[in-house]
């Protein structure tokens, strides 16, 4: 079986497929809190829109949509430069173990050559994700993550 992997920017034609994958991802144990459809729809619009700090990517395997990723950009004063947050990385179950997640990480790093740091949150029991990320040089941070949401 051929193993052609293509990573490309998310676009309007991806709406149905991307929202479907996002719904599965946000209903899975990979995230702590689910998000309503309205938030996922806003995320999609922002990924393909003009926001300079959010980008969406689609992974294809042999011309079929296999997954998606979303990144956001910030600044890290600790490292003195651009920090890229990997907000979402989802590969459909039938496409896992083909190296698509690894290719997605590599593509994102190439897309942001100015970045000095890449960050992500990983659900603690997701051993397959940890193995992929460790294999690409990611390490656990000693910092605790704190958040505050506005209601």
N, C-alpha and C positions, 0 to 999 in steps of 0.2 A: 504494500500500500504506500502510495506517495505521501509525503509529509511536508507539504508546502504550507508555510505559515506566513501570513501577511498581517501587519499591524498598520492601521490607518486612522485618520481622524474620524470621529463620529460625525454623522451628518443627518439631515432631516429624513432621508430615506431609511434610517436605522430606528426611527421612533418606536414602532411596534415591537421589534425584536429587543431593542435596548430596554424599554420599559418592562418587558416581560422578564428579562434577566435581572433587572434591578429589583423587581418585586420578589423573585425567588431569593436573591441575595439578602434583602432586608427582612425576609421572613425566616431566614436560616439561623442556626446557632452561631454563625460567623459574626453576627452583630448583636450588641447588647440590647439595643432598642430598635423596634421596627419604625418605619416611617410611613405616613399615609400616602396614598397615590398622588395627592396634590403636591406633596414635597418632591416625590420622584419626578413628576412632570416638570416641576420648576427646575430641578437638577438637570434634566435633559435639555430643556430650553436654554439654560445657562451654559451647558457644555458646548452647544452648537452656536451660541449667540456671540455677542461682542465683548463679554466680560474678559478682561485681560488675565485674570488669575484662576480661571477654571477651564480645563480641557477634558474632552472625552475621547476615548480611543476604542476602536473595535478590533478584535482579533478574529482573523479568518483562518480556517484550516481547510485546505483544498476547496477554496471558494465558498465555504459555508461559515456562517457566523458561529464562532466558538466561545466568545467571551467579550468582556468589556473592562475598561478601567477609567477612572476619573482621577485627575490630579488637580491640586490647587497650589498656588505659589505664595510664599511669604518670604520674610527676611529673617535670618538668624544672626543675632548680634554676637552670639557665642563663637560662631565660625566666620563672621564677617562676610556674609553674602547671601545669595538666594537659597532658599530652602524649598524643596518640592515635597508636598504631602501626597502620598498615594492614598487617596480617599477611599476608593473602591478598586478591588481587583477580583473579578469573578470569571471563572472558566466553567462552562457547562460540564456536568459530570461525564458525559460520553466523550469529551475532548481532553480530559485530564490525563496526565502522564505522557503527553506528546511533546512536552517542552514549551507549550504555549505561554504559560505563566513566566517562565524564564525569558522567553523572547519579548514578552510585554515589558518586563522590568528593564531589559537591555534597551529596548526601543525608547522607553521613557527617559532613561539616562542620556541617550543620544539626543533626544529632543530638547533637553535642557542642559547644554554644555556649560552654561554659566553657573549652574547649581553647585554649591559646595557641600550640600547635605540633602539627603533623602530620608523621609520619615514615614512611618505608617503605624497603625494600630493593628494588632493581631489577636484574635480570640485565643485564649490560653490553651485550649484543647485541640487546636487545629495543627496537628503534627505535620501533615503534608505541606501546609503553607510554610511552617517554620523551616522545614527541610529545604524547600525551594529558596526561601529568602536567605537562609544561612549560606547556601551554595553560591549565592550571588554577592556575598560579602556583608550582608546586613547583620547587625548584632543587637542584642537586647540593651535597652537604655537603663541606666540606674535611676532616672528620674521617674517620679510618680506623675501620672497624668491627672490634671484637675480640670474640670469644666464647669461652666455656669451657663445655663440656657435662659434666654429671655422668654417669658410667656406671652 
